[in-house]
Amino acid sequence: MRRRLAFYYVSTVGVFGAGIALVLMQGRALESARPGASAPPGGAAPVSQNVLDALRHPLPLLLVQLILVVAAARALGALFQRIGQPPVIGEIVAGILLGPSFLGALAPRTFETLFPASAAGLLKLFAEIGVLLFLFAVGLELDVGRLRQSARTAVVVSHASIVVPYFLGVGSALFLYREHAPAGVPFAPFALFMGIAMSITAFPVLVRILKEKGLFGSELGNTAVTAAAVDDVTAWSLLAMVVAISASRGLWAATVTMLLTVAFVAAMVLAVGPALRRLLVAHAERNEPGKTAVAAVLVVLLASALTTELIGIHALFGAFLAGVVMPRRPRFRAYLTERLEEFSSVFLLPVFFAFTGLRTRIGLLDDARSWLICGALILVATAGKLGGTLFAARASGASWYDAFTLGALMNSRGLMELIALNVGYELGILSPRIFAMMVLMALVTTFATSPLLSIANRWSGASTASAARLRSTS
């Protein structure tokens, strides 16, 4: 039986393969007989040319970009984690190394081939979808019951952490406007944008730091998440108002944005959340809710993100809010988190951080005076955000350790800051040089979060040891 099957296989492939070869040979004779026929090209193109031709098409180019970005982000993220920094810093640095500040300076032709400006949109969309999925998973894991316990402190901390650095940012505009504001830009939009840049907290980065430090889900972590969420919604509302003023649309557009935001949050909490709990109650009881439930959840996630994007406060908050209003069954939430968070955290989210680094041009600071001004901005930003948060948290009854830790966390600006800066840059309110300074301020304040948290932990440990010694001597 085995021999017969082998004979049949060999004879079939041989006979029909020979037939195909004969047909192709006869076809070549037909080519020369056709009118206007030309000879085939003399030789094959070199491999390098074939590769360059392939990279001119969107799909191969996107695949190469994803391979480079994810590999570099994971490698540098692991490196930074080994030195006590959150991996997100390494992912941003990976983007800077692949971007115009490093690769573009060392090998400009290679950079233009791998990351042409015409193809930036695809990578950006890929990255933003990853952040939407990540923030949805963050909303899923949020304990709303514990948030209510820390809501008062969170609101006080959040608004204090906005108004103090906002004031300092507006004040710094008095010294920067004449030299660094673009020609023709009025003082008010420039000053208000400086205030926005000083007062934003990087909500996604803060959540990742909390997870990596084991603080997510604790009372302190919940307070930080709530404060950062309130902080960024308030900051985006202020940003919408500033954009409306700069675009000469008046205050009415900004007022409408804030009213629509309040109405949407109320609708999600009071209407969409209960409706989802009724519709998905049967699926929520199962260990495996199934594809229908996951599809319904994704529709709600995307619709919520779309709504907040259309309102003008950013799709990220819609994704986060969609996670918060999901049914609170532990199995259901764990199932969704496992399906969505791991892929976005490992693959898509590093693309987002690295993509932002690709847009950073450090070479714009080309003299000592620029670097001194950049350093002063970093100090002012840290004093305003950390100091404003610390004293507000202390006034709310937090210990010095918790208040300082909250201040260190809220001082992390990261990529939400970069989004706001890009808005100001595209509107022509921020000059290229001041834009570069503020980008570096965002990166340095994010980088400083882990060292500041380590200082707080050492301070807390020293205080505990000192108290123990006092008790033992008494």
KAJO-V890970 format. One record per residue. PHI is phi in radians with two decimals (none if undefined). BURIAL is b if it has 16 or more other ideal C-beta (glycine too) atoms within 10 Angstrom, else e. D_FIRST is the distance of its C-alpha to the first C-alpha in Angstrom with 2 decimals. Layout:
phi/burial/d_first
PHI/BURIAL/D_FIRST
PHI/BURIAL/D_FIRST
This chain:
phi/burial/d_first
none/e/0.00
-1.16/e/3.81
-1.14/e/5.52
-1.06/e/5.17
-1.14/e/6.26
-1.15/e/8.71
-1.07/e/9.99
-1.11/e/10.65
-1.10/e/12.40
-1.14/e/14.45
-1.17/e/15.51
-1.15/e/16.51
-1.11/e/18.50
-1.14/e/19.98
-1.13/e/21.12
-1.29/e/22.57
-1.11/e/24.00
-1.10/e/25.78
-1.09/e/27.04
-1.10/e/28.54
-1.10/e/30.24
-1.11/e/31.75
-1.09/e/33.09
-1.14/e/34.74
-1.13/e/36.34
-1.15/e/37.75
-1.13/e/39.05
-1.11/e/41.08
-1.14/e/42.93
-1.17/e/43.83
-1.06/e/45.32
-1.20/e/47.88
-1.44/e/48.91
-1.30/e/49.85
-1.17/e/53.61
1.34/e/54.66
-1.23/e/51.45
-2.16/e/51.89
-1.25/e/50.10
-1.14/e/47.73
-0.97/e/49.16
-1.20/e/49.44
-2.62/e/47.78
-1.36/e/46.11
-1.21/e/48.41
-1.09/e/48.65
-1.02/e/46.62
-1.06/e/49.88
-1.20/e/50.94
-1.08/e/47.65
-1.12/e/48.12
-1.09/e/51.73
-1.11/e/50.74
-1.11/e/48.14
-1.26/b/50.84
-1.42/e/52.98
-1.68/e/50.65
-1.05/e/51.24
-1.16/e/47.78
-1.03/e/47.03
-1.11/b/50.66
-1.09/e/50.54
-1.11/e/47.37
-1.11/b/49.06
-1.06/b/52.22
-1.11/b/50.44
-1.07/e/48.63
-1.11/b/51.95
-1.16/b/54.01
-1.16/b/51.73
-1.10/e/51.07
-1.16/b/54.78
-1.13/b/55.90
-1.18/b/53.68
-1.14/e/54.64
-1.27/b/58.37
-1.07/b/58.27
-1.14/e/56.94
-1.09/e/59.58
-1.19/b/62.41
-1.12/b/61.24
-1.17/e/61.54
-1.74/e/65.17
1.56/e/66.01
-1.81/b/65.74
-1.14/b/63.62
-0.99/b/60.46
-1.02/b/61.79
-1.13/b/64.35
-1.09/b/61.67
-1.17/b/59.82
-1.19/b/63.03
-1.09/b/63.68
-1.02/b/60.18
-1.10/b/61.11
-1.14/b/64.39
-1.15/b/62.68
-1.44/b/60.27
-1.65/b/63.16
-1.18/b/66.12
-1.25/b/68.14
-2.18/b/65.84
-1.08/b/62.87
-1.11/b/64.93
-1.40/e/67.77
-1.38/e/65.71
-2.43/e/63.24
-1.06/e/64.45
-1.19/e/62.00
-1.10/e/59.01
-1.08/b/60.47
-1.13/e/61.03
-1.26/e/57.45
-1.41/b/55.89
-2.29/b/58.38
-1.16/e/60.07
-1.05/e/62.63
-1.19/e/60.91
-1.82/b/57.79
-1.16/e/59.68
-1.09/e/59.42
-1.12/e/55.65
-1.12/b/55.82
-1.12/b/58.87
-1.12/e/57.24
-0.99/b/54.17
-1.17/b/56.55
-1.19/b/58.74
-1.12/b/55.90
-1.07/b/55.03
-1.21/b/58.64
-1.04/b/58.66
-1.13/b/55.66
-1.12/b/57.24
-1.21/b/60.61
-1.09/b/59.04
-1.12/b/57.43
-1.09/b/60.87
-1.07/b/62.43
-1.08/b/59.83
-1.45/b/60.73
-1.27/b/64.46
-1.60/b/66.38
-1.14/e/68.90
-1.07/e/70.79
-1.28/b/71.55
-1.11/b/72.43
-1.06/e/75.22
-1.16/e/76.76
-1.91/b/77.02
-1.12/e/77.74
-1.08/e/81.46
-1.06/b/81.00
-1.10/b/78.18
-1.17/b/80.29
-1.08/b/83.32
-1.08/b/81.29
-1.08/b/79.45
-1.24/b/82.56
-1.18/b/84.50
-1.32/b/81.64
-1.71/b/81.94
-1.20/b/85.69
-1.16/b/86.68
-1.17/b/84.29
-1.11/b/84.86
-1.06/e/88.57
-1.14/b/87.98
-1.16/b/85.69
-1.12/b/88.29
-1.13/e/90.96
-1.14/b/89.00
-1.11/b/88.98
-1.05/e/92.76
-1.59/e/92.12
-1.76/b/89.04
-1.03/b/89.91
-1.10/e/92.22
-1.63/e/89.98
-2.02/b/86.44
-1.36/b/86.38
-1.08/e/85.32
-1.08/e/88.20
1.53/e/89.26
-1.52/b/87.62
-1.11/e/90.15
-1.16/e/90.72
-1.03/e/89.62
-1.06/b/85.95
-1.10/b/85.61
-1.13/b/87.20
-1.15/b/85.19
-1.20/b/81.93
-1.09/b/82.96
-1.11/b/83.54
-1.03/b/80.09
-1.08/b/78.49
-1.37/b/80.34
-1.85/b/79.57
-1.39/b/75.82
-1.96/b/73.46
-1.44/b/69.76
-1.04/b/68.27
-1.07/b/64.55
-1.15/b/65.47
-1.03/b/67.71
-1.12/b/64.95
-1.13/b/62.52
-1.13/b/65.23
-1.05/b/65.92
-1.13/b/62.25
-1.22/e/62.01
-1.59/b/65.28
1.29/e/64.32
-1.74/b/67.22
-1.19/b/65.33
1.68/e/66.06
-1.35/e/69.20
-1.08/b/72.63
-1.13/b/73.45
-1.11/b/70.13
-1.11/b/70.60
-1.09/b/74.12
-1.11/b/72.91
-1.13/b/70.16
-1.12/b/72.61
-1.07/b/75.29
-1.17/b/72.92
-1.13/b/71.66
-1.09/b/75.27
-0.99/b/76.23
-1.27/b/73.68
-1.09/b/74.23
-1.11/b/77.95
-1.12/b/77.44
-1.17/b/75.26
-1.13/b/77.92
-1.11/b/80.53
-1.10/b/78.34
-1.06/b/78.10
-1.15/b/81.89
-1.13/b/82.37
-1.08/b/79.98
-1.09/b/81.89
-1.15/b/85.19
-1.14/b/83.91
-1.48/e/82.51
1.04/e/85.88
-1.62/e/84.34
1.51/e/86.77
-1.34/e/86.37
-1.10/e/85.30
-1.10/e/81.68
-1.16/b/81.41
-1.11/e/82.99
-1.08/e/80.51
-1.03/b/77.61
-1.16/b/78.91
-1.12/e/79.55
-1.13/b/76.08
-1.11/b/74.58
-1.06/e/76.52
-1.12/e/75.57
-1.18/b/71.87
-1.05/b/71.83
-1.07/e/73.66
-1.12/e/71.23
-1.14/b/68.18
-1.31/e/69.71
-1.58/e/71.42
-2.06/e/69.12
-1.17/b/65.65
-1.01/b/65.15
-1.03/e/66.04
-1.11/e/63.99
-1.11/b/60.90
-1.11/e/61.46
-1.26/e/61.59
-1.25/e/58.56
-1.82/b/56.33
-1.06/e/57.58
-1.18/e/54.44
-1.18/b/52.15
-1.16/b/54.44
-1.40/e/53.94
-1.49/e/50.16
-1.18/e/48.44
-2.11/e/46.34
-1.01/b/48.65
1.72/e/45.87
-1.22/e/45.52
-1.10/e/48.24
-1.14/b/50.82
-1.11/b/49.89
-1.09/e/50.16
-1.11/e/53.57
-1.11/b/54.73
-1.11/e/53.76
-1.09/e/55.64
-1.12/b/58.73
-0.99/b/58.42
-1.18/b/58.24
-1.16/e/60.95
-1.15/b/63.26
-1.10/b/62.74
-1.09/e/63.37
-1.09/b/66.54
-1.18/b/68.10
-1.14/b/67.22
-1.20/e/68.98
-1.13/b/71.91
2.05/b/72.31
-1.90/b/71.71
1.78/b/68.12
-1.14/b/64.68
-1.00/b/64.23
-1.27/b/66.70
-1.14/b/65.03
-1.13/b/61.72
-1.07/b/63.53
-1.14/b/65.40
-1.08/b/62.20
-1.16/b/60.84
-1.11/b/64.12
-1.53/b/64.17
-1.14/b/60.62
-0.92/b/60.36
-1.57/e/61.34
-1.15/b/58.60
-1.02/e/57.40
-1.13/e/53.70
-1.09/b/53.79
-1.19/b/55.57
-1.12/e/53.39
-1.09/b/50.25
-1.15/b/51.75
-1.08/b/53.07
-1.10/e/49.74
-1.27/e/48.02
-1.79/b/50.73
-1.24/b/52.77
-1.10/e/50.19
-1.12/e/48.74
-1.20/b/52.24
-1.22/b/53.71
-1.45/e/51.03
-1.99/b/50.27
-1.40/b/52.71
-1.13/b/55.98
-1.02/b/56.03
-1.11/b/55.63
-1.12/b/58.80
-1.13/b/60.80
-1.19/b/59.63
-1.07/b/60.29
-1.13/b/63.87
-1.09/b/64.26
-1.10/b/63.15
-1.63/b/66.25
-1.57/b/68.70
-2.04/b/70.92
-1.20/b/72.80
-1.11/e/74.27
-1.19/b/76.77
-1.61/b/78.92
-2.07/e/80.41
-2.60/e/83.76
-1.11/e/85.28
-1.09/e/87.10
-1.09/b/83.89
-1.19/e/82.33
-1.14/e/85.51
-1.12/b/85.45
-1.07/b/81.75
-1.09/e/82.57
-1.11/e/85.45
-1.11/b/83.25
-1.11/b/80.75
-1.13/e/83.63
-1.10/b/85.15
-1.09/b/81.84
-1.17/b/81.13
-1.08/e/84.67
-1.20/b/84.57
-1.31/b/81.17
-1.19/b/81.15
-1.14/b/84.88
-1.08/b/84.95
-1.19/b/82.03
-1.03/b/83.40
-1.26/e/86.86
-1.19/b/85.62
-1.14/b/83.21
-1.12/b/85.99
-1.15/e/88.35
-1.48/b/85.76
1.82/e/85.85
-1.29/b/82.93
-1.25/e/83.39
-1.05/e/83.96
-1.10/b/80.46
-1.11/b/78.79
-1.13/b/81.08
-1.18/b/80.32
-1.09/b/76.57
-1.06/b/76.72
-1.08/b/78.71
-1.12/b/76.18
-1.18/b/73.30
-1.21/b/75.19
-1.31/b/76.13
-1.35/b/72.49
-1.78/b/72.42
0.94/b/69.17
-1.49/b/67.42
-1.09/b/69.33
-1.07/b/72.29
-1.14/b/70.49
-1.08/b/69.71
-1.11/b/73.42
-1.09/b/74.44
-1.13/e/72.21
-1.08/b/73.92
-1.10/b/77.29
-1.18/b/76.15
-1.18/e/74.73
-1.39/b/77.97
1.40/e/79.95
-1.49/b/81.83
-1.87/b/80.55
-1.30/b/80.87
-0.97/e/77.96
-1.25/b/79.76
-1.18/b/80.63
-1.07/b/77.10
-1.10/b/75.72
-1.07/b/78.22
-1.24/b/77.21
-1.12/b/73.51
-1.10/b/74.25
-1.03/b/76.36
-1.09/b/73.40
-1.20/b/71.10
-1.18/b/73.72
-1.16/b/74.63
-1.22/b/70.97
-1.08/b/70.51
-1.32/b/73.64
-1.05/b/72.33
-1.10/b/70.50
-1.03/e/73.42
-1.15/b/75.83
-1.14/b/73.72
-1.14/e/73.67
-1.07/e/77.45
-1.10/b/77.76
-1.15/e/75.62
-1.13/e/77.69
-1.06/e/80.85
-1.13/b/79.73
-1.12/e/78.77
-1.14/e/82.13
-1.15/e/84.01
-1.15/e/82.21
-1.11/e/82.92
-1.13/e/86.56
-1.12/e/86.97
-1.14/e/85.50
-1.12/e/87.97
-1.11/e/90.86
-1.15/e/89.87
-1.21/e/89.61
-1.32/e/93.06
-1.44/e/94.66
